[in-house]
Amino acid sequence: MTVTTAKSKKFGHFDDEQREYVITNPATPFPWINYLGNEDFFSLVSNTAGGYSFYKDAKFRRLNRYRYNNVPMDNGGRYFYIKEGDTMWSPGWKPVKTELDEYECRHGLSYTKIKGVKNELEAEVTFFIPLGHWCEIQKMTLKNNSDQKKTFKLFSYNEWCLWNAEDDQNNLQRNLSTGEVEIDGATLYHKTEYKERRNHYAFYHLNAEIDGYDTDRESFIGLYNEFSNPQAVLDGAPRNSEAHGWSPIASHYKEITLEAGESTDLIFILGYIENKEEEKWESKGVINKTKAKKLIAKFDTTEKVDQALAELADYWTNLLSIISLEHEDDRLNRMVNIWNQYQCMVTFNMSRSASFFEVGIGRGMGFRDSNQDLIGFVHQVPERARERIIDIASTQFPDGGCYHQYQPLTKRGNDAIGGGFNDDPMWLILGTVSYIKETGDFSILDEMVPFDNNPDLAQTLFDHLTISFNHVINNLGPNGLPLIGRADWNDCLNLNCFSTDPNESFQTTENNTEGSKAESVMIAGLFVVYGTEYIQLCNELGKAEEAERATSFVNSMKEAVKTKGWDGDWFLRAYDFYGNKVGSDENEEGKIFIESQGWCSMAEIGLEDGMVEKALDSVKERLDTPYGIVLNNPAFTEYKIEYGEISTYPKGYKENAGIFCHNNPWIIIGETKLGRGDQAFDYFKKICPSYLEEIQQLHRVEPYVYCQMIAGKDAYIPGEGKNSWLSGTAAWNFYTLMHYILGVQPEYNGLLIDPCIPQEWKEYTVSRKFRGGTYNITIQNPNNVSKGVAQITVNGEKIEGNLIPILGEGKHQVIVQMK
C-alpha cells in the first residue's frame, strides 16, 4: 500500500462567481472533462479540447472519432493548429504540446473556454451547444497582444466518425471504402451512407472565406505522422483534398493578419441535420443543404453567438435558482449551488452511456440508474422527469421484471443485456413517488403505460408500481428474503453465474437461477424502504385495502431480515446459491458489506433492538477510511466462483473493497436516522469533490464532480479516483445532503423540515422553490445539537409540527429553531 503524505500539486481552482472550474495546467492527472448540451445533441470536451459529439445516442449517431485508452491519453478532438513562422502550436496545448506562454481552461455550465497564448498571440475558443439546436459552436477569438503586425496560418481539424461508433472501429474492410464528403465554400459536409439507409448528415462550417481545406485524413496528417505533427501544418499549406473512402475529415485553412492590438472572431459550427426521405436531395448525388444553411444563418455572427451563450447562461441560472444554500462553508455552497446539481443534470442526460470511462458503445440508459438519477434533477425539470418515468416504465415486463437498460435513440429495451436484476422493479417506485412529491402531479399514475413497449399490454402507471411491488414478494427464497436473480444493485455480486469462461460477461451470461437459494438482504431493505413509500402512496390515494395488503408483506420482510438477515453485529449481505451466508463473520473474506448496512439502516429494521446502531458502528470500525467507506472487507484475494465478478478485482479496487461512492450516502442516511450528524457529515466530506482540492494529484479525476470509485485502503494507491461524472453518486449525494443533512424534504402535502447536522453548525439558509412558492428557510442551532426541531415559524406565525404546508405563490420566510 502506498501512502501519500505531502500535499499534492494543484492544477486549478474554483471560480464560484463565474460558476466555473479554472484549469491552469493542461497536464492534468487524467483528462478533466465537461459536457455540452442539454436535450438531444451533446458533446464531451476535455481541458485540451479532446472528445466528441453525438445526436441522442453515442453509439449510433456519433459525429467524430475519439480514441479511448490510447497513448498518449485523450487523443482526438476539436483541434486548431496555428503556424506562425516556424512555430506550430494549439490553443489547448494538445495535440502539438508546444509549451505555451499562458494556458487556461474554464469549464462552465454546458460550455468550455480554452485559451492559449504563444509569442503574444492569444487564441481563445469557447465551445457550447445552443439551446434547442443540433450543433456545437466553436467561437475562436484571436488577438495580437504585441506592438507589431502578425501574420499566421490557422488550420481547423475534425475527424468524422462513420456514425456507428462500434462498427467504425472494426469493420474496416467496408468503412475504408464508404467515406463521402461534399465541399461547399467554407462548409465541409460529411454524407457517408446518406445515399442508402441514412436520413442524416453532418457538417463543419466557418463563417468566413477560407484559403483552402482538407477532407482526407492522410492527405492532411501524412500516413506516418500524428496529430501532433500533421504534414499540411508543417508545410504551411493545405492539400485541398477530397475524401473518397479512407478516413474523411473536415479541416479549414485560413491565412490571417492582425495589426498590433487587433483581434478578430471566427465562428466554427459542427452540425447535425436530418431530412425527410422525400427531401434528401438537392439534385442527383447532391445533398439537400436547406436545413444546414438555415442553422448556419442562426449563428453566423459574433453577436448571434454571444446572444445564444447568454441564453444558455440564463437557462442555468433559472435551473440553479430552484434550490440554493447559504452556508459559511464555501465548499459546501459551491457543491449545492453549482456543481452537484450540474452533475445531476448530466447524469440525467447520459445515464452511464458516454464518459471518458464509458465509451458510449456498450451501455444504454439503465433502468435502476435512471430512476436513481431522477431524485437529483426532478426539482429542475419535472416535465422531463415525467417523460423519463414513462419511458422507463414502458420497458418493464408484465411480471414486473425489467429490461436492465434501454437505448436512448429508440427507447426500447436492450436485448443484449436483458433483465433478471431483481432490484430493478423497486426503483420505479422511488422515481415515481419522488416526482409526485415534488410536483403534486398524481395524474401521472393514470397514464396508460405499455409493458415491453407493446401498447396492447398497457396498464396504468400505478398498476406498474403494484406489479413492481409484487415482483419482490413473488420471488422470495427459503429464508423469506428476495431472490437476487442475476444480481441486485451490485452487478458484480453474481451468486448464480458460476463462470469459468473468460470470454463471457458475468452479468449477461445465462444464470443458474433454477433451484438457487441465492437471496439478497439488500433487496430486502430496499423493499422495506420503497414498500413503505408504496403504502404511503396508497393511503394518499384512498386505497386502504391495497395499503393494508402491502403493509403485511413489508412487516413480514422486516421480520425475515431480523431473524435471517442479522449476523450479530451487522446485517448479512446475502445467501449464496447453496444457502450459505455472504457477508458474515463466519466468512474468511468479505465478512461485512456496505449495501445491506445502508438499506436496512435506512429502513430502520431492528432500530428499537439496537441493530441499526450496531450495524453502523461496525461500518465505522471495519469499512471507514480517510477517503470514504469501502464496499466490503476484508478484500477478496482469490476468485470465488460462487460470488462472481466481485472477487476478480485486485483488492481495494471497484467492488472488491473499493470505495464505491454511490453507496456511501446510504450509510450517511442511516447515521441521520440515529441523529449522528457529526458522523454523517464526516462521511459526506470524505468523498465530496470540493473537499478534495488538496489531493488533486492523488485523486486524479475532476475535482468538481463525483466519481464512481475511489481506491480503498487495501489498494496499491488508496485515494485514487476512477469513473467520474456518470455515477449515481451525484444524485444520491445531493438527495442525501438536501433531504437528510440540511433536512428539507418534499412531501405530498408540503416541505418536511428535519435536519441532522454537525453540532458546530450555527445557522444556514436554504432557498427552495416548491409548488409555485419560494421558501427561504433559515435553520438556527443555538444549542449546538445535531437533530431535533423545537419550533418553526412561517411568515411570522408559529406552526405545529415540522411540515411546512403548501402556501402557494409568493415568497415565504421560514425560521427553524433546533432544540
N, C-alpha and C positions, 0 to 999 in steps of 0.2 A: 504494500500500500504506500503510495506517495502522498505526502502531506505538504501543502503549500502554506508557508508561514508569512512570507513577505507580501505586502500589498501589491496587487497586480497592476500592470500598466493599463492606463485608461485610453480608450480610443474615441471617446466622445462624451457628450453631456446632454442633459435635457434643457430645452428652451420652453418653459411652461407657457410663457406669454404668447409665443407663436404656435404653440401646440406641435412642436417638432422635436425630433431627436437629431442632434447635430454630430455627425461623424467627422473627425478631423484627421484621422489616419486611415488611408484606404486599405491598408493591410490588416484588416480585422481578423480575429482568430478563426472566424468562419464567415462566409458571406452574410451580411446583415441586410435583410430584405424589407420590402414594403409591398403592399397590394394596391393596385389601382383598379377603379371600377366599383360599381355598386349594384348593378342589376344583371345584365346579360353578357356584357363584354368586360373582360378582365385582363390584367397584366400583373406579372410578378417582376419586380425590378430590384436588383441588388445595389449596394452602395458604390459599385463600379459600373453600373448600367447593364449588368447581366440579367438574364431572364427571358421571358417570352409572353406572348399574348394569345388569348383564345376567346372564342364565342361560346358561351354556356358550358362547353364540355372540353376539358383539357386533353382528352384523348382524341375525340373525333373531329374537333374544329380548331386545331392549333394552327396559328398563323406562322410562327417562326420557330426555328430549331434551337434547342438548348442541349448542352452536353453535361449530363449529370455524372458525378463520380469520376471526373476527368482529372488529368494532370496537364497544366495547372488547374486549380479549382476554379469553378464558376466561369466556364468558357462558353462564349456565345451570348450575344445580346444586341442592344441598340448602340452600335459603335459609331463614333465620329473620329476621324483622323485629321489632324492639322499638320500641314507641311509648310514650315517657314524656313527657307534656305535649306540647310542640311539637317535641321531639327524636325523630328516627327514626334508627335505626342497626341494624347487623348485626354479630354476634359475629365473623364472618370478614372484616370490613371491607367486602368486596363483598357484595351489589351496590350498597348505598346509598353507600358510600365516605365516610360521615361520619367525621371524624377521631376516632380512639379515644384514650382516655387510656392504655390499655395494649392490646397485642396480642401474641399468641404462638400459634404453630402447632407442634405436636410430632408429626412423622411418626415412627411406631414400626413395629414388625414386624407388619404386617397391621392396624394401627389408626392413627388420626389424632385428635389432640386440638387443637381450635381454641378459643382463649379471647379474648374481648374485654371491655374494661371502659369504661364511659361513665358519668360523673356518679355514681361509686361504686356502680353496679350492674354486677355481674360475671356474664357468661354464658359457660359453657364447654360445648362439645359434643364428646363422644367418639364417633367413628364406627368401627364394626367389623362384621365378619360372623362370627357364632359358628360354631364348628367343626361341620360336618355339617348346616348348616341353610341354607335358601334365603331369607335375609333380611339386610337391613342394619339394625343397631341404631344409633340416634342417641340417646345419653344426654345430656340437657341438664341442667346444674346451674346454677341461678340463685341468686345470693347478693347480699343487700343489705349492702354494706360501710359504709353510712352510719350515723349515730346517729338517723336519723328513718325513719318508716314510708314505704315506697314503693309506689305503685300504678301499674301499667303494663299495656300490652296486648301480647300475643305473637301473631304470625302465622307459621305454617309455610308452606312453598311447595315443591311438587314438580310438574313438568310431565310428563305421560305422553308417551312415545313410542308410536306405534301399531305396536309390535313389530318390524316390518321397517324398520331404520334407513334403508335406501336409499329404499324406497317412501314412507316417512314424509316425506321431503324433497321428493319430486317429483310424487306422484300426488294433488295437492290436490283435483282435481275429484271424487275419490272420498272422500279422507280427511276432508275438512271436513264430510262428512255421516255419518260412521260412528262417531264417538266416543260411547261409552256408559259410564255410571257407575252405581254404587249407593251409597247412603249409609245406614250402619247405626251410629247413635250417633257415636262418635269414630273409626270405621273407614270410610275412604273407598275404595271399590273401583273398579278400572278393568277393565271387561269388554268392551272393544271387540273385535268379531269372535268373541266367545266362543260366540254362539248358532249360528254356522255351522261353520267348519272348525277352530277352535282348542279345545284342551282346557286352556288355562291362562288365568289372570287374575292381577292384581296388586292390592296394597292398601297404604294408608298409614294407620297406626294411632297413636293417642295413648292412653296408659294413664291418662287422666283425663277427667272430664266436660269437654265443650267448650261455649263460649258462642256458637258459630257456625262456619261453614265456607264454603268456595267450591270448586266443581269446574269452573267455566268460566273460562278464562284472561282473556278480555276483560272479563268482569264484575269480576274481581279487579284486574287491572292497569289496565284502561282501554285503549281501542283505540289511542290515540296516546301512551300513556305507555310507560315502560321498566321493566325490573327494578328500577332504582334509585329509582323513584317510583310504586309501584303505588297506584292511586286508593283502594282499600279501606284501605290502611295510612295514607295521607294523611288520609282521612276518619275513621280510627279505628273503622271498623265493617265487618264482612263483609257480603256480599250474599246469603249462603245460596243461592248459585246452583247449579243442576243442569244439567250439560252434556248437550246433545243435539247431537252433531256438533261442529263447530268444533274447538276445542283443549281437551281435558279436562285438568284439573289436580287436585291434592289440596292443600287449604290448611285447616289448623285455626286457629281463633281462640279465644284464652283470655285472660280478664282475671285478673290476678294481683296480690295484695297481699302484701308481705313486711315484717315488722316489722324494726326495726333489728337488724342482725347475723344475721337469719334466712336460711336457704337452703332450697331445695326442688329435687327432681329430677323431671324429666319424661322418659318413655321413648317415643320415636317408633320405629316399626318399619315399614320398607319391605320388603314381602314378595312372594314369587312362589309360586304354587300351581298344581299340575297335578291334574286329576281324570280318572278313567276315563270313557269315553264314557257308560256306564250310570249314572254317579254325578255328572253335571254339574249337575243342577238340584235345588234345594230345593222349588220349585214352579214353575209355568209362568212363565218370564221372570225367575225369582229364582235366582241362582247358589247352588250348594252351598258354604256357608262353613265346613263342619265342619273341614277341614284348616287353614283360616286361623285359626279360633278356637283350635284346638289349638296352633298355632305361636305365636300371641299369648300364650297362657297360659304358655308356657315362659319368656317374657321380660317379664312384666308388672309386675315389681317391681325396685327398685334392687338388692336382694340377688341376685336371679336373674341380672341383667345383669352385676353385678360378678363373680359366680362364672364366668360364661361368658368374661368378659375375662381372668380368672385362668387359666382352662383354655387360652385362646389363648396366653398368655404361657408357660405350661408346655410347650405344643406346640413353640414356637420355641426354648425353652431346650434341649429334647431334640434338635431338629434341629441346632442350632448346637454341641452338645456332641460331635458325631462328629469334627469337625476343629477344632482351635483352636491358636493361636500365642501364645507369649510372646516378645516381642522388645523391645528398648529403644526402638524407634520406635513411638510410639502410632499414628501414621498408618497404618503397616503392620498393626498389630494390629487396628484397627477395620475395615479392609477385609477381612481374612481372617476375623475372628471374627464380624462382623456384616454389613456392607453388601454385600460381593461375593457371599457365599453367599445373602443375601436376594434380591439381584437375579437370581441364577441360578435360584432357585425361581420368581420371577415370570416369567422368560423361558420356563421350562418350561411354566407355565400358559398363557401368552399367545402363544408363538412371536412373530410380528411383527404380530399382528392388531389390537390395540387399545391405543393410547397417545395422547399429545397431538400426535403426528406421524402415526400410523396411525389412521385414523378408524373402524376396526373394520368396514368395509364391503367393501373391495376385496380383502382377503387372508385366506387361511385359515392352517392350520398348514403350515409349509414342510417339505419332505422333508429337504433338506440342513440347514435351520435347526434342526429338532427333533433330528436326530442330533447336531449340534454342541452344542446346548444341554444334551443329556444328560450330557456329560462334566463339567458343572458342578454337577449335582444328584444324580447316581446314588448317591453315598455317603449322601445324606439319606433318600431314599425309593426304595430299589431295587425294591420291588414295583411302584411306579407307573412306574418306568423300564422294567421288563419289559413292562408293558402298552403303554407308548408304542412300544417297539420293534416289537411285534406289529402295532400299529395302522399304523405307518409302512410296514412291510414288506408289509402287505396291499394297499397302493396301488401296488405295483410291477407292471410288466408282465412277461409270460412271457419276453421277450427281455432282461430286465434293466433296461430303461429304467423311468422312474418318472413318476407324476404329480408335478409340481413342488410342489403344495400339496394339502391335503385339508381338508374342513370339519369343525370340532370337533363339530358337532351330529350329523352323520351318519357321520363317519369315512370318508367316501367321497372319492375323488379329485375335484379341481376341474377340470371340463371347460373352464372359461373360460380357464384358464392352460395346461392340457395338460402335455406332457412335452417331451423333447428337450434337456434341460440335461444335458450328458454327464458332468458331475462327480457328479451325484446318486447313482448306484449305489454309488460307493466309500464314501460317508459311512455307509452302512448297516453296513459292516464296522467303522468306528470306533465307532459306537454299540453294536454287539453285543459286541465284544471288551472295551470299557470296562465294560459291565455284568458280563460274566463274570469279569473280573479283580477287580472289586470284591466280587462275591458268591461266586464259585466255583460258580455255578449253570450247569453245562454243559447241563442238561436243556432249557433254552430252545432249543437247537439242534435238538431233536427235535420241537418244536411244529410241527404242520401249519398252514401259513400260506397263505391264498389269494393268487392274483395278481388284480389289478384287482377286489378284493373278491368274487371268484367262488369259492365253496368247492369247486366242481368242478375247479378248476385248482390246488388246494392242493398244496404240497410242503413239505418241512421247511424250517425257517429256515436250516439250514446250506446247503441247496440254493439258497436265495435269495442267500446270500453267494457261492457259487460262480458263480451266474448274474450277480451284480453284477461280480465279477472278470472274467468272460468278456465282459461288455458292452464293457469297455475294449478288450480285445485283438481283439474282433470289429469294432471301429470305429477302425481306425488309418488315418492318412493317408500320403501318399507318402514322408514322412521317417521313418516308423515311429513317429510321435508320435500321441497320441489326437486324433481329430476333436473339434472343440469343440461341434458342434450349435448349438442356439440361443445358448448361452453356457456358460461354466464358472462358477466361483464369482462372478466379476464379471459380473452380469447386464446391465451396461451396455457390455460389450465385445461388440458384436453383429456378428461378422465375416461373417455370412451374411444379414443383413437387407436392406441397401440401401434404406432407407426414404426416400421423398420426400413422404409424405403426413402432415401434422401431426395428422391425426385418428386415426392408428393407433398402437398401442403397439409400441415397439421389441421388446419381449420376447414378445409374443403374436401378432404378425403372422406370416403364412406365411414361413418362411425358405427361402433358396435353397441348400439343402444338397446338392442333386444336382450332382455334378461339382465340389463345393467342395474346395479344398486347405487349408481353414482348420483348423489344428491348435493345440492348447494345450500349452505347455510346463508350465503349472501343473498340469494334469491328469496329466501325465507324472510330476511329482514326487509328487503325491498318490497316484498308482498305486504308486509305489515304496514310499512310507511304509506304506500300508494293504495293499498286496500283500504286503509283508514281514510285517505283522501276520497276514494270512490264512495265510501259510506257517507262522508260529509256531503258530497255532491248529491247523492240520492236523497238525503234529508232536505237539502235546499230545493230539490225538485218535487218534494212531497211523495217520493217513492219509498214509503215507510217499510213496506213488505220486503222490497229488494235490499234496503239498508239493513234490515234485521237478518236476512239470509246471509249477506256479506259479513256482518259482524260475527256470526257464529264461526265462519271459516277463518277470519282473522284471529279470533280468540284461540281457535284450535292450533293455528300456526304458532302463536306465541308460546303455547304450552309445549308444542313439539320442539321448539328451539330451547326452551328452558330445560327440558328433560333429555333431549337427544343432541342438542347443539352446543351444550356447555361443557367445557373441559376442566373446570375447577377454578382457573384464574383468567380465562378468556374464552371467547366463542370459537368453536371449531370452524374450519373453513368449509369442509365438505366431507362426504364419504365417497370412496372411490368405487370403481366397477364392482369390486368384490365385497363392498360393505365395510372396508377398513377406514379408519379415521384419517383425515387430512387436516393438517394444522393443529396437531395435538402435541402435548408434552411427551406423549408416547413415541412420537416420531424422532428419528435421529436428526433429520434436516427438515426445514420448513415447519417448525413447531408452531409458529404463530403467523397469521396473515392479517393484513390491514383491512381488507374489504369487509369481512364479517364483523370485525370490531366496529367499523364505521356504521354499517347499516343496522346492526342490532342495537347499537347505542342510539342512533337517530330514531329507531322505532321504540326506544325506551323499554326494550324487553328485559324483564328482570330488574328494572330500576329500583323497585321497592325492596328487592332482596340483595342489593349491592352489586349485582352483576355488571351493570354499566360502569360503575366506578372501578371495579376490579379490572375489567377489560381495558379501560383507558389507562389505568396505572401500568398495566402490562405493556401497552403500546409505548408509553413513555420509557419504561425500563429497557425494553428489548428492541424497539424499532426506531426510536428517535436518533437523529444525527445532527451535526451542525448545519447540514444542507437540506434537511427535510426528513420525512418519515419514510423508511424503506417499506417495500411491499410485503416482504416476508423475511424471516430469519430463523435459524441460520440458513445461509445461502446453500443451494444445491451444488454439490461438487461432482456428481455423476448423473448420467442420463437415467431417469426413472421412466420406463416406458409407459407405466400406468398413469403418469402425470402429464406426459407430453412435452410440448414446446417450452414450458416454463423452466424445465431442467436442462435445456440445451444451451442456454446463455451462460457465458462466463459469470462467475459470482460478482454481484454488485451492479450488473447491467440489466436494463429493461426489466422484465417481470421476475427475474431471478435476483431478488433483494436489491433492485434498483429503487430509486425514489421516483415512483410513478406519481407525478404531481397531481394528476386528475383525482386521485382518491384521498389526498391529504385533507381536502375540505370536509370530507365525510367525518373524519376524526375531529376536526375543528367544530363542526356542528354538534357532535357528541359532547365535546367539552362544554359548549354553551348550554346543553341540557342540564349539566351539573352545576352551571353557574361559575365555571372556572375561566373567567375572562382573560386573565394574565396568560394562562397556558394556551388558550385558543389563539390569542394574538401572536404569541411567540411562534407557534407553528405557522401562522399566516406569513409572518415576516421572512421566514427561512426560505420560502420558495417564491416570494413576490419580487418581480424583476427590479423594481425601483430601489429595493433594499440591497441589491446585489452589485451596485455600481463599483464597489471597491475590489470586486473579484472578477472583473470583466475578462481578464486573460484566462483565468481558470475556468470560468463558467462557459466561455467561448461563444455561445449563441446570443441573440439580440438581448440587450439589457432593458428593452422597453416592452417586451411581450413574454408571456409564459411559454415554457417548453413542456413537452410531454414527460421527459425523463431526465433525471439528474443521477449521475453515478453515485451509488450508495457506499456505505462505509467499508464494504468488502472489496470494492473495485480497486483497480491499479491506481487510478487518479480520482478519488472521491471529489464530487462537486462539479464535474464536467457536465454540461447540458447537451441534450440532443433533441431532435424532433420538435423544433419550435413552431410557433404560430398555430398550426391546426391541431388543437388539442381541446378536449372537454374541460381541461384545466381552466380555460378562460371563463367560460360560463359559470362553472361551479365556484370559482373563487369570487367572482362578482356577486353571485347569488348568496354565497355564504357570508361575505362581508356585509352586504346590504341588509339581508334578512335576519341574520343571527348575531352578528357582532354589533354593527350600527343599529340594528333592530327595527327596521322599517319594512313591514311585510304587507303586501296587498292581500286582502281577503275579500270574500264575496260581498261584504257589506261595509267595507271601509279599510283603513290602514291600521294594522296591529303594531303597537309600539312595545318592543320587548328587547332592549339592548343587553348585551353581555360583553363588557369592555374591560380593558386593563384598569386596575384600581386608580392608577395615577392620572388617568384622563379626567379633566375638569369640565370640559364643555366642547361641544361640536354642533354644527348645524347641517341638516340635510334638507335640501330643497327638492320637492317631489311633486311633479305634475301627475294628477290622478283623476280620472273620470271628469275632466273639464275644469278642475280647480288646481291651484298651485298651493302646496302646503309647505311653509317654511317652519321646519321642526327643529327646535333647539333643545338639546339634551344636556341637562345640568347634573353634575355629580359632586355635590358639595361635601359628601361624607366619604368619598373615596371607596365606593363599593363597586362590585363588578356587575351585579344583577339586581333587578327589582325596581319597579316603578312605584313611587309614592303618590304622585298626582300628576294630572295633565290638565292644562287649561288651553282652550281653543278660542281664539279671538276674545280673550279676556275672561272666558267663563269656564269654570271647572266642569269636567265631565266625569261620569262614573266609569270605572274600569280603564282599560288601556287600548280600546278600539276607537280610533277617530272615525266618526261616521262620514258618509259621503255628503259633502256640503255643497257640491255644485260649483259653478263658475266663480271666479274671483280669487283673490289671494287670502290665505288663511294662516294666521300666526299661531303656532303651537309651541307651548313651553312644557317640557317634560322634566319633572324632578325625580331623580332616582332616590331610593330610600337612604 
